[in-house]
């Protein structure tokens, strides 16, 4: 699969792509979780919120 590079992409496009990726991660976690809702702790874990680690990858 070949993906074209984003040339001249605006900041808004970059933010939108990151938001789409995060929503996808949440959907994957929700489909694998038991119960009706994700706990706030699991949401934080999926989104890597409040955890020390490497900074997000910049493109």
mmJSON file of the N, C-alpha and C atoms, coordinates in Angstrom:
{"data_MODEL":{"atom_site":{
"group_PDB":["ATOM","ATOM","ATOM","ATOM","ATOM","ATOM","ATOM","ATOM","ATOM","ATOM","ATOM","ATOM","ATOM","ATOM","ATOM","ATOM","ATOM","ATOM","ATOM","ATOM","ATOM","ATOM","ATOM","ATOM","ATOM","ATOM","ATOM","ATOM","ATOM","ATOM","ATOM","ATOM","ATOM","ATOM","ATOM","ATOM","ATOM","ATOM","ATOM","ATOM","ATOM","ATOM","ATOM","ATOM","ATOM","ATOM","ATOM","ATOM","ATOM","ATOM","ATOM","ATOM","ATOM","ATOM","ATOM","ATOM","ATOM","ATOM","ATOM","ATOM","ATOM","ATOM","ATOM","ATOM","ATOM","ATOM","ATOM","ATOM","ATOM","ATOM","ATOM","ATOM","ATOM","ATOM","ATOM","ATOM","ATOM","ATOM","ATOM","ATOM","ATOM","ATOM","ATOM","ATOM","ATOM","ATOM","ATOM","ATOM","ATOM","ATOM","ATOM","ATOM","ATOM","ATOM","ATOM","ATOM","ATOM","ATOM","ATOM","ATOM","ATOM","ATOM","ATOM","ATOM","ATOM","ATOM","ATOM","ATOM","ATOM","ATOM","ATOM","ATOM","ATOM","ATOM","ATOM","ATOM","ATOM","ATOM","ATOM","ATOM","ATOM","ATOM","ATOM","ATOM","ATOM","ATOM","ATOM","ATOM","ATOM","ATOM","ATOM","ATOM","ATOM","ATOM","ATOM","ATOM","ATOM","ATOM","ATOM","ATOM","ATOM","ATOM","ATOM","ATOM","ATOM","ATOM","ATOM","ATOM","ATOM","ATOM","ATOM","ATOM","ATOM","ATOM","ATOM","ATOM","ATOM","ATOM","ATOM","ATOM","ATOM","ATOM","ATOM","ATOM","ATOM","ATOM","ATOM","ATOM","ATOM","ATOM","ATOM","ATOM","ATOM","ATOM","ATOM","ATOM","ATOM"],
"id":[1,2,3,4,5,6,7,8,9,10,11,12,13,14,15,16,17,18,19,20,21,22,23,24,25,26,27,28,29,30,31,32,33,34,35,36,37,38,39,40,41,42,43,44,45,46,47,48,49,50,51,52,53,54,55,56,57,58,59,60,61,62,63,64,65,66,67,68,69,70,71,72,73,74,75,76,77,78,79,80,81,82,83,84,85,86,87,88,89,90,91,92,93,94,95,96,97,98,99,100,101,102,103,104,105,106,107,108,109,110,111,112,113,114,115,116,117,118,119,120,121,122,123,124,125,126,127,128,129,130,131,132,133,134,135,136,137,138,139,140,141,142,143,144,145,146,147,148,149,150,151,152,153,154,155,156,157,158,159,160,161,162,163,164,165,166,167,168,169,170,171,172,173,174,175,176,177],
"type_symbol":["N","C","C","N","C","C","N","C","C","N","C","C","N","C","C","N","C","C","N","C","C","N","C","C","N","C","C","N","C","C","N","C","C","N","C","C","N","C","C","N","C","C","N","C","C","N","C","C","N","C","C","N","C","C","N","C","C","N","C","C","N","C","C","N","C","C","N","C","C","N","C","C","N","C","C","N","C","C","N","C","C","N","C","C","N","C","C","N","C","C","N","C","C","N","C","C","N","C","C","N","C","C","N","C","C","N","C","C","N","C","C","N","C","C","N","C","C","N","C","C","N","C","C","N","C","C","N","C","C","N","C","C","N","C","C","N","C","C","N","C","C","N","C","C","N","C","C","N","C","C","N","C","C","N","C","C","N","C","C","N","C","C","N","C","C","N","C","C","N","C","C","N","C","C","N","C","C"],
"label_atom_id":["N","CA","C","N","CA","C","N","CA","C","N","CA","C","N","CA","C","N","CA","C","N","CA","C","N","CA","C","N","CA","C","N","CA","C","N","CA","C","N","CA","C","N","CA","C","N","CA","C","N","CA","C","N","CA","C","N","CA","C","N","CA","C","N","CA","C","N","CA","C","N","CA","C","N","CA","C","N","CA","C","N","CA","C","N","CA","C","N","CA","C","N","CA","C","N","CA","C","N","CA","C","N","CA","C","N","CA","C","N","CA","C","N","CA","C","N","CA","C","N","CA","C","N","CA","C","N","CA","C","N","CA","C","N","CA","C","N","CA","C","N","CA","C","N","CA","C","N","CA","C","N","CA","C","N","CA","C","N","CA","C","N","CA","C","N","CA","C","N","CA","C","N","CA","C","N","CA","C","N","CA","C","N","CA","C","N","CA","C","N","CA","C","N","CA","C","N","CA","C","N","CA","C","N","CA","C"],
"label_alt_id":[null,null,null,null,null,null,null,null,null,null,null,null,null,null,null,null,null,null,null,null,null,null,null,null,null,null,null,null,null,null,null,null,null,null,null,null,null,null,null,null,null,null,null,null,null,null,null,null,null,null,null,null,null,null,null,null,null,null,null,null,null,null,null,null,null,null,null,null,null,null,null,null,null,null,null,null,null,null,null,null,null,null,null,null,null,null,null,null,null,null,null,null,null,null,null,null,null,null,null,null,null,null,null,null,null,null,null,null,null,null,null,null,null,null,null,null,null,null,null,null,null,null,null,null,null,null,null,null,null,null,null,null,null,null,null,null,null,null,null,null,null,null,null,null,null,null,null,null,null,null,null,null,null,null,null,null,null,null,null,null,null,null,null,null,null,null,null,null,null,null,null,null,null,null,null,null,null],
"label_comp_id":["UNK","UNK","UNK","UNK","UNK","UNK","UNK","UNK","UNK","UNK","UNK","UNK","UNK","UNK","UNK","UNK","UNK","UNK","UNK","UNK","UNK","UNK","UNK","UNK","UNK","UNK","UNK","UNK","UNK","UNK","UNK","UNK","UNK","UNK","UNK","UNK","UNK","UNK","UNK","UNK","UNK","UNK","UNK","UNK","UNK","UNK","UNK","UNK","UNK","UNK","UNK","UNK","UNK","UNK","UNK","UNK","UNK","UNK","UNK","UNK","UNK","UNK","UNK","UNK","UNK","UNK","UNK","UNK","UNK","UNK","UNK","UNK","UNK","UNK","UNK","UNK","UNK","UNK","UNK","UNK","UNK","UNK","UNK","UNK","UNK","UNK","UNK","UNK","UNK","UNK","UNK","UNK","UNK","UNK","UNK","UNK","UNK","UNK","UNK","UNK","UNK","UNK","UNK","UNK","UNK","UNK","UNK","UNK","UNK","UNK","UNK","UNK","UNK","UNK","UNK","UNK","UNK","UNK","UNK","UNK","UNK","UNK","UNK","UNK","UNK","UNK","UNK","UNK","UNK","UNK","UNK","UNK","UNK","UNK","UNK","UNK","UNK","UNK","UNK","UNK","UNK","UNK","UNK","UNK","UNK","UNK","UNK","UNK","UNK","UNK","UNK","UNK","UNK","UNK","UNK","UNK","UNK","UNK","UNK","UNK","UNK","UNK","UNK","UNK","UNK","UNK","UNK","UNK","UNK","UNK","UNK","UNK","UNK","UNK","UNK","UNK","UNK"],
"label_asym_id":["A","A","A","A","A","A","A","A","A","A","A","A","A","A","A","A","A","A","A","A","A","A","A","A","A","A","A","A","A","A","A","A","A","A","A","A","A","A","A","A","A","A","A","A","A","A","A","A","A","A","A","A","A","A","A","A","A","A","A","A","A","A","A","A","A","A","A","A","A","A","A","A","A","A","A","A","A","A","A","A","A","A","A","A","A","A","A","A","A","A","A","A","A","A","A","A","A","A","A","A","A","A","A","A","A","A","A","A","A","A","A","A","A","A","A","A","A","A","A","A","A","A","A","A","A","A","A","A","A","A","A","A","A","A","A","A","A","A","A","A","A","A","A","A","A","A","A","A","A","A","A","A","A","A","A","A","A","A","A","A","A","A","A","A","A","A","A","A","A","A","A","A","A","A","A","A","A"],
"label_entity_id":["1","1","1","1","1","1","1","1","1","1","1","1","1","1","1","1","1","1","1","1","1","1","1","1","1","1","1","1","1","1","1","1","1","1","1","1","1","1","1","1","1","1","1","1","1","1","1","1","1","1","1","1","1","1","1","1","1","1","1","1","1","1","1","1","1","1","1","1","1","1","1","1","1","1","1","1","1","1","1","1","1","1","1","1","1","1","1","1","1","1","1","1","1","1","1","1","1","1","1","1","1","1","1","1","1","1","1","1","1","1","1","1","1","1","1","1","1","1","1","1","1","1","1","1","1","1","1","1","1","1","1","1","1","1","1","1","1","1","1","1","1","1","1","1","1","1","1","1","1","1","1","1","1","1","1","1","1","1","1","1","1","1","1","1","1","1","1","1","1","1","1","1","1","1","1","1","1"],
"label_seq_id":[1,1,1,2,2,2,3,3,3,4,4,4,5,5,5,6,6,6,7,7,7,8,8,8,9,9,9,10,10,10,11,11,11,12,12,12,13,13,13,14,14,14,15,15,15,16,16,16,17,17,17,18,18,18,19,19,19,20,20,20,21,21,21,22,22,22,23,23,23,24,24,24,25,25,25,26,26,26,27,27,27,28,28,28,29,29,29,30,30,30,31,31,31,32,32,32,33,33,33,34,34,34,35,35,35,36,36,36,37,37,37,38,38,38,39,39,39,40,40,40,41,41,41,42,42,42,43,43,43,44,44,44,45,45,45,46,46,46,47,47,47,48,48,48,49,49,49,50,50,50,51,51,51,52,52,52,53,53,53,54,54,54,55,55,55,56,56,56,57,57,57,58,58,58,59,59,59],
"pdbx_PDB_ins_code":[null,null,null,null,null,null,null,null,null,null,null,null,null,null,null,null,null,null,null,null,null,null,null,null,null,null,null,null,null,null,null,null,null,null,null,null,null,null,null,null,null,null,null,null,null,null,null,null,null,null,null,null,null,null,null,null,null,null,null,null,null,null,null,null,null,null,null,null,null,null,null,null,null,null,null,null,null,null,null,null,null,null,null,null,null,null,null,null,null,null,null,null,null,null,null,null,null,null,null,null,null,null,null,null,null,null,null,null,null,null,null,null,null,null,null,null,null,null,null,null,null,null,null,null,null,null,null,null,null,null,null,null,null,null,null,null,null,null,null,null,null,null,null,null,null,null,null,null,null,null,null,null,null,null,null,null,null,null,null,null,null,null,null,null,null,null,null,null,null,null,null,null,null,null,null,null,null],
"Cartn_x":[0.85,0.0,0.893,0.622,1.404,0.516,0.972,0.211,0.938,0.214,0.815,1.15,2.255,2.662,1.746,1.52,0.681,1.544,1.436,2.194,1.269,1.726,0.925,-0.28,-0.25,-1.357,-1.417,-2.605,-2.765,-2.733,-2.579,-2.591,-3.929,-5.009,-6.331,-6.434,-5.852,-5.885,-5.099,-3.945,-3.131,-3.901,-4.524,-5.298,-6.456,-7.135,-8.244,-7.772,-6.624,-6.102,-5.76,-5.193,-4.877,-6.165,-7.177,-8.447,-9.099,-9.027,-9.579,-8.855,-7.534,-6.755,-7.135,-7.284,-7.665,-9.061,-9.982,-11.342,-11.292,-10.457,-10.304,-9.783,-8.797,-8.257,-9.334,-10.17,-11.254,-12.283,-12.588,-13.549,-13.013,-11.734,-11.128,-11.208,-10.877,-10.939,-12.37,-13.324,-14.723,-15.226,-14.809,-15.277,-14.691,-13.532,-12.89,-13.278,-13.884,-14.196,-15.491,-15.55,-16.783,-17.62,-18.916,-19.795,-20.204,-20.992,-21.562,-20.66,-19.744,-18.945,-17.495,-16.634,-15.231,-15.069,-14.269,-14.014,-13.113,-13.203,-12.305,-10.828,-10.474,-9.077,-8.665,-9.562,-9.241,-9.147,-10.008,-9.938,-8.595,-8.185,-6.877,-5.749,-5.847,-4.81,-4.76,-5.926,-5.981,-5.415,-5.737,-5.288,-3.912,-3.321,-2.007,-1.989,-3.009,-3.155,-2.561,-1.757,-1.216,-0.167,0.345,1.361,2.683,3.739,5.043,5.417,6.087,6.505,7.028,7.336,7.854,6.794,7.198,6.227,5.593,4.397,3.748,4.624,4.524,5.293,4.796,5.707,5.367,5.685,4.817,5.031,5.402],
"Cartn_y":[-1.176,0.0,1.237,2.153,3.379,4.558,5.339,6.492,7.751,8.647,9.901,10.779,11.471,12.392,13.607,14.126,15.317,16.542,17.109,18.309,19.5,20.503,21.701,21.508,20.467,20.227,21.336,21.756,22.802,22.199,23.059,22.609,21.955,22.501,21.947,20.526,20.267,18.915,17.957,18.391,17.545,17.225,18.227,18.022,17.063,17.232,16.351,14.907,14.694,13.339,12.709,13.482,12.975,12.629,13.472,13.196,11.93,11.737,10.529,9.295,9.379,8.253,7.94,8.966,8.755,8.146,8.615,8.045,6.579,6.253,4.86,4.004,4.51,3.772,3.536,4.553,4.391,3.37,3.36,2.393,0.973,0.788,-0.533,-0.986,-0.091,-0.432,-0.739,0.041,-0.181,-1.52,-1.891,-3.158,-4.359,-4.181,-5.268,-5.298,-4.235,-4.13,-4.853,-5.288,-5.872,-4.756,-4.864,-3.859,-2.823,-1.854,-0.839,0.369,0.621,1.842,1.558,2.412,2.367,3.174,2.679,3.432,4.618,5.676,6.818,6.411,5.45,4.998,4.305,3.503,2.821,3.815,4.808,5.852,6.568,6.931,7.578,6.687,5.377,4.447,4.363,4.261,4.163,5.423,6.583,7.852,8.271,7.452,7.735,9.098,9.317,10.581,10.438,11.412,11.449,10.383,9.75,8.743,9.234,9.052,9.46,8.556,9.115,8.33,9.249,8.657,9.479,10.432,11.602,12.548,11.975,12.46,11.977,12.232,11.333,11.46,12.633,13.444,14.61,14.298,14.718,14.474,15.732],
"Cartn_z":[0.0,0.0,0.0,-0.864,-0.961,-0.568,0.389,0.848,0.404,-0.216,-0.668,0.524,0.445,1.507,1.506,2.705,2.83,2.59,1.438,1.114,1.206,1.901,2.036,2.943,3.753,4.659,5.699,5.998,7.001,8.394,9.371,10.76,11.069,10.558,10.813,10.274,9.103,8.55,9.434,9.911,10.785,12.063,12.656,13.888,13.617,12.496,12.157,12.002,11.371,11.208,12.556,13.462,14.798,15.538,15.437,16.097,15.545,14.242,13.631,14.15,14.256,14.767,16.214,17.04,18.437,18.551,17.723,17.724,17.33,16.36,15.956,17.086,17.82,18.96,20.013,20.257,21.223,20.74,19.454,18.914,19.038,18.78,18.924,20.378,21.295,22.722,23.151,22.653,23.023,22.492,21.303,20.735,21.475,22.095,22.821,24.3,24.792,26.216,26.56,27.791,28.304,28.905,28.816,29.393,28.372,28.853,27.973,27.754,28.689,28.622,28.962,28.444,28.835,30.112,31.022,32.247,31.92,32.72,32.499,32.518,33.379,33.433,32.14,31.568,30.315,29.161,29.163,28.132,28.212,29.428,29.608,29.123,29.401,28.968,27.434,26.802,25.341,24.693,25.266,24.7,25.199,26.091,26.651,27.349,28.166,28.891,30.281,30.658,32.011,32.295,31.262,31.466,30.924,31.697,31.167,29.986,29.065,27.909,26.829,25.707,24.618,24.109,23.652,23.114,21.847,21.494,20.283,19.057,18.101,16.87,16.054,15.595,14.766,13.314,12.42,10.988,10.277],
"occupancy":[1.0,1.0,1.0,1.0,1.0,1.0,1.0,1.0,1.0,1.0,1.0,1.0,1.0,1.0,1.0,1.0,1.0,1.0,1.0,1.0,1.0,1.0,1.0,1.0,1.0,1.0,1.0,1.0,1.0,1.0,1.0,1.0,1.0,1.0,1.0,1.0,1.0,1.0,1.0,1.0,1.0,1.0,1.0,1.0,1.0,1.0,1.0,1.0,1.0,1.0,1.0,1.0,1.0,1.0,1.0,1.0,1.0,1.0,1.0,1.0,1.0,1.0,1.0,1.0,1.0,1.0,1.0,1.0,1.0,1.0,1.0,1.0,1.0,1.0,1.0,1.0,1.0,1.0,1.0,1.0,1.0,1.0,1.0,1.0,1.0,1.0,1.0,1.0,1.0,1.0,1.0,1.0,1.0,1.0,1.0,1.0,1.0,1.0,1.0,1.0,1.0,1.0,1.0,1.0,1.0,1.0,1.0,1.0,1.0,1.0,1.0,1.0,1.0,1.0,1.0,1.0,1.0,1.0,1.0,1.0,1.0,1.0,1.0,1.0,1.0,1.0,1.0,1.0,1.0,1.0,1.0,1.0,1.0,1.0,1.0,1.0,1.0,1.0,1.0,1.0,1.0,1.0,1.0,1.0,1.0,1.0,1.0,1.0,1.0,1.0,1.0,1.0,1.0,1.0,1.0,1.0,1.0,1.0,1.0,1.0,1.0,1.0,1.0,1.0,1.0,1.0,1.0,1.0,1.0,1.0,1.0,1.0,1.0,1.0,1.0,1.0,1.0],
"B_iso_or_equiv":[0.0,0.0,0.0,0.0,0.0,0.0,0.0,0.0,0.0,0.0,0.0,0.0,0.0,0.0,0.0,0.0,0.0,0.0,0.0,0.0,0.0,0.0,0.0,0.0,0.0,0.0,0.0,0.0,0.0,0.0,0.0,0.0,0.0,0.0,0.0,0.0,0.0,0.0,0.0,0.0,0.0,0.0,0.0,0.0,0.0,0.0,0.0,0.0,0.0,0.0,0.0,0.0,0.0,0.0,0.0,0.0,0.0,0.0,0.0,0.0,0.0,0.0,0.0,0.0,0.0,0.0,0.0,0.0,0.0,0.0,0.0,0.0,0.0,0.0,0.0,0.0,0.0,0.0,0.0,0.0,0.0,0.0,0.0,0.0,0.0,0.0,0.0,0.0,0.0,0.0,0.0,0.0,0.0,0.0,0.0,0.0,0.0,0.0,0.0,0.0,0.0,0.0,0.0,0.0,0.0,0.0,0.0,0.0,0.0,0.0,0.0,0.0,0.0,0.0,0.0,0.0,0.0,0.0,0.0,0.0,0.0,0.0,0.0,0.0,0.0,0.0,0.0,0.0,0.0,0.0,0.0,0.0,0.0,0.0,0.0,0.0,0.0,0.0,0.0,0.0,0.0,0.0,0.0,0.0,0.0,0.0,0.0,0.0,0.0,0.0,0.0,0.0,0.0,0.0,0.0,0.0,0.0,0.0,0.0,0.0,0.0,0.0,0.0,0.0,0.0,0.0,0.0,0.0,0.0,0.0,0.0,0.0,0.0,0.0,0.0,0.0,0.0],
"pdbx_formal_charge":[null,null,null,null,null,null,null,null,null,null,null,null,null,null,null,null,null,null,null,null,null,null,null,null,null,null,null,null,null,null,null,null,null,null,null,null,null,null,null,null,null,null,null,null,null,null,null,null,null,null,null,null,null,null,null,null,null,null,null,null,null,null,null,null,null,null,null,null,null,null,null,null,null,null,null,null,null,null,null,null,null,null,null,null,null,null,null,null,null,null,null,null,null,null,null,null,null,null,null,null,null,null,null,null,null,null,null,null,null,null,null,null,null,null,null,null,null,null,null,null,null,null,null,null,null,null,null,null,null,null,null,null,null,null,null,null,null,null,null,null,null,null,null,null,null,null,null,null,null,null,null,null,null,null,null,null,null,null,null,null,null,null,null,null,null,null,null,null,null,null,null,null,null,null,null,null,null],
"auth_seq_id":[1,1,1,2,2,2,3,3,3,4,4,4,5,5,5,6,6,6,7,7,7,8,8,8,9,9,9,10,10,10,11,11,11,12,12,12,13,13,13,14,14,14,15,15,15,16,16,16,17,17,17,18,18,18,19,19,19,20,20,20,21,21,21,22,22,22,23,23,23,24,24,24,25,25,25,26,26,26,27,27,27,28,28,28,29,29,29,30,30,30,31,31,31,32,32,32,33,33,33,34,34,34,35,35,35,36,36,36,37,37,37,38,38,38,39,39,39,40,40,40,41,41,41,42,42,42,43,43,43,44,44,44,45,45,45,46,46,46,47,47,47,48,48,48,49,49,49,50,50,50,51,51,51,52,52,52,53,53,53,54,54,54,55,55,55,56,56,56,57,57,57,58,58,58,59,59,59],
"auth_comp_id":["UNK","UNK","UNK","UNK","UNK","UNK","UNK","UNK","UNK","UNK","UNK","UNK","UNK","UNK","UNK","UNK","UNK","UNK","UNK","UNK","UNK","UNK","UNK","UNK","UNK","UNK","UNK","UNK","UNK","UNK","UNK","UNK","UNK","UNK","UNK","UNK","UNK","UNK","UNK","UNK","UNK","UNK","UNK","UNK","UNK","UNK","UNK","UNK","UNK","UNK","UNK","UNK","UNK","UNK","UNK","UNK","UNK","UNK","UNK","UNK","UNK","UNK","UNK","UNK","UNK","UNK","UNK","UNK","UNK","UNK","UNK","UNK","UNK","UNK","UNK","UNK","UNK","UNK","UNK","UNK","UNK","UNK","UNK","UNK","UNK","UNK","UNK","UNK","UNK","UNK","UNK","UNK","UNK","UNK","UNK","UNK","UNK","UNK","UNK","UNK","UNK","UNK","UNK","UNK","UNK","UNK","UNK","UNK","UNK","UNK","UNK","UNK","UNK","UNK","UNK","UNK","UNK","UNK","UNK","UNK","UNK","UNK","UNK","UNK","UNK","UNK","UNK","UNK","UNK","UNK","UNK","UNK","UNK","UNK","UNK","UNK","UNK","UNK","UNK","UNK","UNK","UNK","UNK","UNK","UNK","UNK","UNK","UNK","UNK","UNK","UNK","UNK","UNK","UNK","UNK","UNK","UNK","UNK","UNK","UNK","UNK","UNK","UNK","UNK","UNK","UNK","UNK","UNK","UNK","UNK","UNK","UNK","UNK","UNK","UNK","UNK","UNK"],
"auth_asym_id":["A","A","A","A","A","A","A","A","A","A","A","A","A","A","A","A","A","A","A","A","A","A","A","A","A","A","A","A","A","A","A","A","A","A","A","A","A","A","A","A","A","A","A","A","A","A","A","A","A","A","A","A","A","A","A","A","A","A","A","A","A","A","A","A","A","A","A","A","A","A","A","A","A","A","A","A","A","A","A","A","A","A","A","A","A","A","A","A","A","A","A","A","A","A","A","A","A","A","A","A","A","A","A","A","A","A","A","A","A","A","A","A","A","A","A","A","A","A","A","A","A","A","A","A","A","A","A","A","A","A","A","A","A","A","A","A","A","A","A","A","A","A","A","A","A","A","A","A","A","A","A","A","A","A","A","A","A","A","A","A","A","A","A","A","A","A","A","A","A","A","A","A","A","A","A","A","A"],
"auth_atom_id":["N","CA","C","N","CA","C","N","CA","C","N","CA","C","N","CA","C","N","CA","C","N","CA","C","N","CA","C","N","CA","C","N","CA","C","N","CA","C","N","CA","C","N","CA","C","N","CA","C","N","CA","C","N","CA","C","N","CA","C","N","CA","C","N","CA","C","N","CA","C","N","CA","C","N","CA","C","N","CA","C","N","CA","C","N","CA","C","N","CA","C","N","CA","C","N","CA","C","N","CA","C","N","CA","C","N","CA","C","N","CA","C","N","CA","C","N","CA","C","N","CA","C","N","CA","C","N","CA","C","N","CA","C","N","CA","C","N","CA","C","N","CA","C","N","CA","C","N","CA","C","N","CA","C","N","CA","C","N","CA","C","N","CA","C","N","CA","C","N","CA","C","N","CA","C","N","CA","C","N","CA","C","N","CA","C","N","CA","C","N","CA","C","N","CA","C","N","CA","C","N","CA","C","N","CA","C"],
"pdbx_PDB_model_num":[1,1,1,1,1,1,1,1,1,1,1,1,1,1,1,1,1,1,1,1,1,1,1,1,1,1,1,1,1,1,1,1,1,1,1,1,1,1,1,1,1,1,1,1,1,1,1,1,1,1,1,1,1,1,1,1,1,1,1,1,1,1,1,1,1,1,1,1,1,1,1,1,1,1,1,1,1,1,1,1,1,1,1,1,1,1,1,1,1,1,1,1,1,1,1,1,1,1,1,1,1,1,1,1,1,1,1,1,1,1,1,1,1,1,1,1,1,1,1,1,1,1,1,1,1,1,1,1,1,1,1,1,1,1,1,1,1,1,1,1,1,1,1,1,1,1,1,1,1,1,1,1,1,1,1,1,1,1,1,1,1,1,1,1,1,1,1,1,1,1,1,1,1,1,1,1,1]
}}}
